[in-house]
């Protein structure tokens, strides 16, 4: 028996690895909303986001270069930096700030609207998709669900401005996602993502310093440190590696199903672990957003690809 056969026999069956990988993008990503909430209640938001993505980006970028991926060209550096600004600085900077005032469960539901804003940009701005009733029904249903969250939520006070900030930040992510399909980027997805996180994290740290978050230097408690460790290792490295691995072995639409599983995980964790208040209106709004994302992604539309 050859050495390669022994290694193949020692590896878990592909079905087991698929289950573990889907579990990673479902559960690990779903839990990041609670980890962000825990961290930003004790550590300044831009500093937290910058540290998360800069460390994760440095590790992933260095690992891929060590594996032999070629250096980025000047055009690839420019395009990667542009998308990094959209998808990490303009998205996660505001999101981390807003989670100081918004529960992790509500944040996750609003963030689930990313496929909704992406398809809206592709239909009305970039004209990359035709106007289809299924897509428009999904968009309308999703935004109705978000609007339901922002009105008087069963007596629960909802910080409307931070919620709108999260929604606007999602537009920046969607813009970056659309541009990713139009600009010249490195062939390796992990190298691209690592570089984007590294550059975006560096800008967030500069933003943190310029806004006075580092004066004095933030004191990181054990609780906040563990939350930040989770975000770096499990949220940015393990879950993203599983995401890329899945894209190479199953359909993009199946992988994109995390968009309507993550909020379910986040709402459950927020309720059972953090004791967040979940009203009937929150449940209904969450269901509408999840259903809207399902409508958009179930036909394999462009955001899923």
N, C-alpha and C positions, 0 to 999 in steps of 0.2 A: 504494500500500500504506500503510495507516494505521500510526501509531506503535505502537498496541497490538498489531497483527499482527507488527510487527518484534520487539517484546519477547517475544511468545509464541514466535516462531520461534527467537529467541536462547536461550530457556530450554531446559535439557536435557529430553529426553522424560520423561514421567511414570514409565516403567518404570525409567529410569536413576536418577531421584530416589528411587524406592522402594527400589532396591538399596542406594543410598548411605545412606538413612535406616535401613534394617534393619541395615546394616553398622555404623552408629553405635551403635545400642542393643545390638547383639550384642557387638561388639569393644570399643568405648570403655567401656561399662559393665562388661564382663567384666574389663578391665584395671584398673579402679579398685581392686580388692582388693589387687593388687600395689603400686599407688601408695600406698595407705593404709599398707601394711606398711612400705614404704620410709620414709614420712614419720614414722610414730610411733616408729620405732626411734631417731630423732634429735630429734624435736620432741615436747613433751608432747601427749597425745592430745586432751584437751578443747580446748586451744588450736588444734590442727590442725583439728579438726572445726569449731570455731566460726569460724575464719578462712575455711575453705572455704565454708561456707554463708552467712556474713554477707556476704562480698564478692559471691558469685554471686547471692544474694538481692537485694542492693542494686542490682546491675546489671540484673537481670531485671525487678524491680519498677519501677525508674526508666524502663527502656526501654518497658515497657507503658503506663505513665502518659504518657510522651512521645508515644506513638502514639494517645493519646486515650481510653484506658480510664478510666472514672469512678472517683472516690475511693471507698474502702470505707466502708460505713456502720458504725455502732458495733457492730451485731450481727455483721456480717461480720468486723470486726477481732477481736471476741471469739472467734468460731468458728474463724477462721484461726489465731489464737494457740493455741487448744486443740489443734487438729490438728497445728500446728507442734511443740508440746511432745511430742506422742506420736510423730510421724514423724521428728523430727530430734533433739530433745534426748534422749528416752528410748530412741531406737533407735540413733542414730549415736554418741552419747556413749559408751555401753557398748561398741559395736562397735569404735570406734577404740581404746578402752582395751584391749580383749581382743586386738586384733591385735598388741599388744606381745609376746604369749605364744603366739599361735596362727598357723600359717602362712596365707598368703593363700589357698591352695588349699582347705584345710579350712574356713576362714571362708566361702568362696564357696559350698561345699556346704551348710553349715548355713543360710546366708542364703537359699539357694534354697527353703527350707521356708516362705517367707512366704505363698505361696498355700495351703499346707497349714494353717497356723495361722489364716489368714483364713477359710477355709471351715469350720474347726472352731468358730470364734466365731459364724459366721453360722448354723450348724446347731444348736448346743447352747446358746448364750447369747442371741443376738438373734432366733432362730427365723425367719430370713429365707429359709432353704432347707429343703426336706424331706430327710429321712434317706434317701439313695440308696446302693445298694451300690457304685456306681462311685466316688462321693465317699469313702465310708468305706474302700474298698480303697486308694484313693490316699493317704488320711491315714495308714492303718496301715502301708503300704509305706514312706512317707516317714519316719515316726518310727522304723521299724525300721532304715532306712538310717543315720539319725543316731545311733541307739544303737550301731550297728556301728562307727561312727567313734570312739566314746568308750571302747570296751573296748580291751584290749591290742592295739595296731595293728601286728602283725607286728614287735614289738620297738621300735616307734617310740613315744616318750613323747608323749602328748597331754595338754595342760593341760585337765583336765576342767572345772574351775570357770569359766575364761574361755569355754569352749565353751558351757556352760550359760547364761552371761551373754549370749552372742550369741543363743542360742535364745530367752531371755526378752525380749531387746530386740526380736526379731522379732514377739513378741506385741504389743508396744506399737505397732509399725508397722501390724500387722493391725487393731488397735483403731482407729487413726487412719484407716485405709482404709475400714473399715466406717462410722465416723462421718461420713466425707466424703460419703457418700450420703444422710445423714439431716439434716445441718445446712445452714443457709443460708450460701452462700459466693458470692464474686464470680463473675460469668458467665464471665469469661476464665480459662481454666486456667493459662496462663503467669503471669498476674497473681497468681492464687491461690498457685501454687507459689513464685513469687518472694517473696511476702509471708511465706509459711510458712518459707522458708529464711532470710530476713532476720531474722525474729523468733526462730526456733530458733537461728540462729547467734549472735545477741546474747546469748541466755540461756546458750549454751555458753561464750561468752567471759567472762561474769560468773562462771560456775561455775569456769572456768579460773583466774580471778583469785582467787576465794574459796578455792580449794584450794592456792594458793601456786605455781601453775605459772608465773606471770609474775614471780616474785621469785627470781632475777633474770630479766629479760626473755629469752625463749628466743632462742638463736643459731641462725639458719636457714642451714644449709650449702647449697652449690650443689645437691647431690644431693637433699636434702629439699625445697629450694625448687622444683626442677623437678617433683618429685612433687606438691607442693601446687598448682603452676601447672596441672598436668595435671588434678587433681581439680576445680579451679575452672572451667577453660575447657572441657576436653573431657568431663569426667564430669558436671558440673552444668549447663553452658550448652548446648554443642553437642548432646550426647546427649539432653538433655531436650527441646530444641527439636525434634529429629528425632522423639522419642516423641510429642509433641503433634501434630506434622504428620501422623504416621502414623495417629493416632487419628481424624483427620478424613478420611482417604482409604482406609482399609481396616478390616477387622473387628477388634474389640477382642481377640478370641481369637488372631488372627494376631500382633498386636502383643505380646500377653502371652507369646508364645513365647520372648521374651528370658529368661524365668525359668528355662528349661531349657537355654539356650545359654550364658548368662553363666558358670555354673560350669565348663562344658567349656573355655571360653576361659581362665578363671582358673587352672584346674588345669594346662593346657598352658603358660601363661606362667610359672606358679610353678615348673614342672619345667625348662623349657628356658632361661628367662631368669634366675631366681633360684636355681636349683639345689636347690629344695625336694625332699624325699624323698617319693616317691609309691609307696606299697605296694599290693599286690594288694587288700588289704582296703579301702584308700581308693578304688580304682577301682570295686570292687563296690558300696561304700556310695554313691558318687557316682552310679552307674548306677541304684540303687534310688530315690534321691531324684529324679533327673531323670525316671525312669519314673512316679513318683508324681505329680509336677507335671503331666506330660503327661496322665495319667488325669483329673486335676482340670480342666485347662484345655481339653482337647480337645472337651468338650461345651459350651463357652461358658458355664461356670458363673460365678457372681457375681464372684469375684475377678478374672476376666478382663475383666469389664465395668467 
